[in-house]
Amino acid sequence: MKSETSHHQDPPQSQETASLVRRLAGPSSGKAGLAKDQSEINRIIADVSKGSKFYENEKKKDKELTERINKVLKIRNEVTRGVDISKVEANVDQLIAELESQRDLTQTIVHVDMDAFYASVEILNNPELAGKPFGVGRGVLTTASYEARKYGVRSGMAGFVAKKLCPDLIFVSNHFSKYMEISNQIMSIFKRYDPTMFPAGCDEGYLNITAYCEEHSISAEDCTQEMRHTVFEETKLTVSAGIAPNKMLAKICSDRNKPNGQFHLPFDRESIVSFMHDLSIRKVPGIGRVNERLLESIGIKTCGDIFTHRATLALMDKQFGLHFLLKTYLGIASNEVHPPQREERKSIGAERTFSPTDDREKLLQKLEHIAAELEADMSSNGWTGKTVTLKYKLDTYQVFSRAKSLSRYVSSKEELFSIGKELFLAEGRPKLRLIGLRVTKLKDLRAPFPAGIKRFFEPANLSPRKRLKLDADANQKGRHDPDDAGEQHMDAMPGYYEHEETMHEMQIYDESEDDQAERLDLVVEKPKERIRPPASTPARPSSSSARLEDILPEIYPAKPKPLGRERSKSDVGPQPDRSRSDVSDEKKAQTCPICSRTLTTDNQGLNAHIDFCLSKTAIQEAREEGTGSSAGAPGRKTKPKPTSAISESKGWEFLMGQKDIPANRSKGSKQRKK
């Protein structure tokens, strides 16, 4: 027996390390046009940021991630101790052979990406900006010209930091209406080549040009060149493109010859595997700064390293997602391209970033403007909803949200502002740099049938809570089947929720008796405070991923126990803040939504009573007897399939108000529910 642990050396853990400097450089440090060696630029960014609230917040996050990495390394050392690595690798090689059978080289996918889109539009409006270093945005830049990028200026960077890097930098205000106008024009050109293209942002998209090339007897190279030329002729803007057999590869390729270029990856296995071998793991869609550090901690810096460390990844499947990473190494991903569907939409919202202020009147004024904009979007797009969420970011860069669920649907400016104001005033006098409103639990006013019509076709023996849960799962699932392994490349690494900001969420309810059962389901499914799962929390394995016990039956017959420690609060999830006035344990008259009895009890007692009511089989038997339905026999439970973690429409969703924050429950919350 031999162990792999002796080949690893843990990274230094000091906070004044390269990890913090890299983190301060921002998430867009890999943008096209930036200098290859950014060490000096990153040092300047760190020096300029020192002492700021942004610096302290990033330092705190870097420390938390370092602690998380320490836990991951302890798990690695534990699971690899005494294991025959050669046997593990042999079993993983069998899995690789199975995954290889999924490779599809029949479709030609193109990823198109406009070059410095906002900056290019600003040059159209003001030709004098051409050839000059400038950034779009004031407090925080939304993009930068290629001349500014040479100095290290990039999107997401604070204005004062950008000015330090480039003293001659020119600041230009955003003009979102103009960006959207030109975006629509560009998308209409792309649709000439693929009517069912998917716009992955206001300035990028995926096309399947297989049919177009066949119909016009044109090569993929010439078709893409023609498309890019048409965009320039009609808009005077340049676009880069990547041509490959699937979406993941096409997106990576579109960045290869930026700006104003294209790259065609040969459609054969050897070329694809060779292309991926030396590719930085950070270039893979769905792997950001956090996952990059986590993978680097176990020795994975390139996609080729995935194969080298495949035994460790197999033994730590729950932490990293073996299936996802092996497909990344092989360059296998989805080649399905279709436009977004209305039924896939989960929320609609608007938000504003501004200079930090605690002026309540100014903040309320901004909130009122946001409510008006949100009303216009909901009205023009045919949506209404039951849950309104207030999102705000403190001047310390911490992000919080407060939500209120209603018994009725709302969409008017007055209702949205009233609810947002109520939630905002309950927070005291915070100093904010961002505020926004979002509406969820949507109802599609353009739907041909009521959303609840499916209830008439469901098994009669479902309990109210089970029925609500299945509805929620169906709503989360949307149009895509999570078993479609090809779609996984657009997700983040399984088990690691890579939003950089911690979302503290509280639910407040204002509802009728009919909605109380739904509230109880929400209380179970949504913790009062949502945080990223700790490193010790196992990932939810994808339904399409092979189970570890199936891959390694000889040497891994049973699941390993936790590392001999007590279960901490981080393992079981955050606890409700009992100091808040909205979390009440006082006894009062409450009606059970199941049996309609009125009880004098607190919330805990009511929940216990409802659990008792739901456990009585008499309710199910009576319903079955009344309907004569035998579908869904008692005792048969259908496990809902896990859903995708990360949306692929970032820029587009930001402008259109579609960006969602996915729920990522930890194992601890499931244990608590049981």
C-alpha positions, 0 to 999 in steps of 0.5 A: 500500500502506498500513500499520496500524502507524502507528495504534498506540501501545504501552502504558507498560511500568512495573511500577508501572502501572495493569495491576498495580493492576487485576491485584491487584483480582482476577478477580471485579472485574466481579461484580454489586453492586460500585461502578462506579468501583473506582479508589479500591478498587483503590488500597487493595487495592494498598496493603494488599497491598504487601510480601506474598508475594501482591503479589510473585507478582502483580507477577511475573505482571504483568511476564511478561504485559507481556513477552508483550504486547511480543512480540505487538506486535512480531509485529503490527508485522511482519505488518502492515508493507507490507500493503494493509489494505483487501484484508485487510478485504474478505476478512474481510468475506467470512468474516463473511458466511459466519459469519452463515449459522450464526446460529440464532434458533430456540431459546430458551436461558435462563441462570439464576444464583443471587444471591450463592448461598453468602451467601444460604444463610448468611442462611437459616441465620442471618437476623441476617446479613440487611442486614449486610456479611459474607463467606463464608470465612476466609483467602480469601472464597468470596463476599460479601453485596451489602452487603459488595460495596458496599465492594469486597469480593468472592470470591477476596479475602484476608480481611485485604484485605477487612477493610481495605476494610470494617472492620465485615465479618463472617466466616462459615465455609463450609458446603459440605454445606448448599450442595450440598443446596440446589443439588440442590433448585434444580436439580430445579426447573429440570429441570421446565422442561428435563429435559436442562438443563446445570448449569454450576455449583452455582448456575447452569445453562443451559436450553432452554425452547423445547419447554416454552413451545410445550407450555404456550403461554407466552412465554419471559418469562413462563416464566422469571418463573414459574421464578424465582418457583418457586425463591423460593417453595420455597427463599426464594432469588432467581435472576437469568436471561438469555433469548437465542438461544444460551448465550453471550448468555444468560450475558451477559444473566443478569448485566444485571439482577442481583440478582433480575432477568431480561433478554430479548434480542430475537431478531433480528440487528440487536438482537444485533449492537447489544447486542454492539457496546459490550459490554466484551470482558471480559464475554465468557465465556472472556476473562479478565484475561490475554486482556483485556490482550492484546486491549487492547494491540492496541486492542480493548476492546469487541466492536465493536472486533473489527470495527474491528481485523479486519485485524490479527486476521486477520494475527494469527490464530494469536495471537488466533483470528480465527474465535472473535472474529468470532463473538463480535462477531456474537453467534453461539454454540452453543444446544445444551443437554444434561446432562454425560455420564459419558464426558466425565469425565477426573478426580476429585479433592479439595483443601483451602486453609488458612493457610500451614504447614510442619508435616509432620504437619499436612499429612500429616493433611490429606492423609489426610482428602483421601484419605478424601474422594476414596475416598468420591467414587470409590466412590459415583460408580463410578470408579477410576484409574491416575494419582494427582497431588499438587497443592500451592500454596506460601505464595508462591502458586506451584502445583506438581503431582507425578504417579505412574502405576501398573500397576493401578487404585487407589481406596482411601484407603490407596493414595491416601494412600500414593502422595500421601505418597510424592510429598509427602515427596520435596518436602522441607519446603515451606510450603503453603497448599493441598494436594490429590489428583487421579486420572486415567486413569479407568476407569468401573466402571459402563460396560456394556463394557470400555473397551478393547473398541474395540481389536477394531475398529481397523485392524491396522496401527496401531503401539502408540504410534499406537494409544495416541495415538488412544486418548488423543485420543478420551478428550480429545475426549469427547462433543463434536465440536471442529468444532462451531463453536457450542461455541467460545464456552465456550473461552478465546481460542485459543492462550492458556492463561489459568490464572493459576498456572504448573503444574510437573508431574513424572511418576513411573512404577511399572508393568509391562512391558505399560505401558512403551509407554504410558509412552513415549507419555506422555513424548513427549506430556507435558513434565516441566514444563508452562508457559503458552506464550510470546507468541511461540508460535503458537496451535493454530488451531481445526479449524473456523477458516478458514486464513489462507492461505484467507482472504487468498490474494492478499496472504498467499500463504505463512506468515510466518517468525519475527521473524528470531530464534533459537529459544529455550528458551521456543519449544521448551518446558521441558527436564527437570530433570536434577538430579532423582533421578527423571530418570536417564541411567545405563545399565542393563538395559532391555527394549524393549516392541516387540521384547522385546530386553533392552538395556544402555543409558540412557533416551535409548538405549532411546527411540532403539531403540524409535523404530527398532523402530516405524519397521520396516514389517515389523511392520505387514505381519505384522499385516496379513497375519495379520488380512487387514485392509486398513483404514487403509492404510499411509501414511495419517495421521489428524490428531487434531482439537484439543480444547476448552481450558476447561471451562465447569463451574467452581463445580460442578466445584470442589465435585464434584471434576471440575475439570480442567487441560487440556493445551495443548501449544505449537508448540515441543513439536510441533517437538521431537517431529518 
